[in-house]
Every structure is written in structure tokens, then in C-alpha cells.
Amino acid sequence: MTKARIRTLIFASLIIGAIGGALIALGIMGSTFNQATHVMTHLANPPLFVSGICVAVVASILMGIAWIGSILNTVRLREWKWLLIILLVRGLGLLIYSFVGPEPQR
């Protein structure tokens, strides 16, 4: 997987994740909570909430594909420092790799 494709997946995941988060927040707005038990007793807009969850899951899948692709690239190139950066720093390491990491050979 090329770094450009990884970068595209990262940015698509971030944008789609933000949309999913907004849908979740809009679905929760106006819900009623029990103050004594801190439990939601009525969800204001369940279809909007569920669609936000589905959109967030799609964003997570895209980010996972980019993460696995970058791990496979670094292992194939035997770039162990980049592999550690991607594994330990996760999202930020993946973004840094997509801009300045080594390019896989064809």
C-alpha cells in the first residue's frame, strides 16, 4: 500500500469520524437522565444516534486498514524504528509515517 493511499485513508477516517461524532452528539441532545443514578432514561433521537455509531465504525475500519497497511510496509522494508513509532504512538505515528516515512519499493 502506498503512503499516499495510507494518507488518504487517515484523512477520510478523521473526517468521517468527526461526522459520526456529530451525529452521536445530535442524537443524545435532549435526552433525559436520572440524576440519582446517572443513567439515561430516554434517548432523544435513536435513529440519529445509531447512524452516528455506524458512521464511527466505518471510520474506525478505515483507520485500521491504514494502520495495518503501514505496519506491513515497515515490516516489508525492515524499518524497525518506524514500526515501533507506528505501534507505540498509534494515530500520530501513523500520520507522521504517511508524510515522512520510507516509501515502499514496487
C-alpha positions in Angstrom: 0.0 0.0 0.0 1.4 3.4 -1.0 1.9 6.2 1.5 -0.5 8.4 -0.5 -3.2 5.8 -0.1 -2.5 5.5 3.7 -2.7 9.2 4.0 -6.0 9.3 2.1 -7.4 6.6 4.4 -6.3 8.5 7.5 -7.9 11.8 6.4 -11.0 10.1 5.3 -11.2 8.3 8.6 -10.8 11.6 10.5 -13.5 13.4 8.5 -15.9 10.5 8.7 -15.2 10.1 12.4 -16.0 13.7 13.0 -19.3 13.4 11.2 -20.1 10.3 13.2 -19.3 12.1 16.4 -21.5 15.0 15.5 -24.4 12.6 14.7 -23.9 10.8 18.0 -24.0 14.2 19.8 -27.1 15.3 18.0 -28.8 12.0 18.8 -28.1 12.5 22.5 -29.1 16.1 22.7 -32.4 16.5 24.5 -32.2 13.1 26.2 -33.3 12.7 29.8 -31.1 11.5 32.6 -31.8 10.2 36.0 -29.8 12.5 38.3 -29.7 10.0 41.2 -28.3 7.0 39.2 -26.6 8.9 36.3 -28.4 6.7 33.8 -30.0 7.8 30.5 -33.7 7.1 30.8 -34.8 8.3 27.3 -32.7 8.8 24.2 -33.9 11.9 22.3 -33.3 10.7 18.7 -32.4 6.9 18.5 -32.1 6.7 14.7 -29.6 9.6 14.6 -27.6 8.1 17.4 -27.4 4.7 15.8 -26.5 6.1 12.4 -23.7 8.1 14.2 -22.4 4.8 15.7 -22.5 3.1 12.3 -20.6 6.0 10.7 -18.0 6.0 13.5 -17.5 2.2 13.0 -16.8 2.8 9.3 -14.2 5.5 10.2 -12.6 3.0 12.6 -12.4 0.3 9.9 -10.7 2.8 7.5 -8.2 3.8 10.2 -7.5 0.1 10.9 -6.8 -0.6 7.2 -4.4 2.3 7.1 -2.7 1.1 10.3 -2.3 -2.5 9.0 -1.0 -1.3 5.6 1.6 0.9 7.2 2.7 -1.9 9.6 3.0 -4.3 6.6 5.0 -1.7 4.7 7.5 -1.1 7.5 8.0 -4.8 8.1 8.5 -5.5 4.4 11.1 -2.7 4.3 12.6 -3.9 7.7 12.3 -0.3 9.1 12.0 -1.3 12.7 12.2 2.2 14.2 9.2 3.2 12.1 7.4 0.1 13.1 7.9 1.0 16.8 6.8 4.6 16.2 3.6 3.4 14.5 2.9 0.8 17.2 3.7 3.0 20.2 2.4 6.4 19.1 -0.6 5.0 17.1 -2.5 7.8 15.3 0.1 10.5 15.4 2.8 8.0 14.4 0.7 6.8 11.5 0.2 10.3 10.3 3.9 11.2 10.6 4.8 7.9 8.8 2.5 8.8 5.9 4.3 12.1 5.3 8.0 11.4 6.1 8.3 7.6 6.4 10.2 5.4 3.9 8.4 4.7 0.6 7.8 1.0 -0.1 9.5 -0.3 -3.3 7.4 -1.7 -6.1 
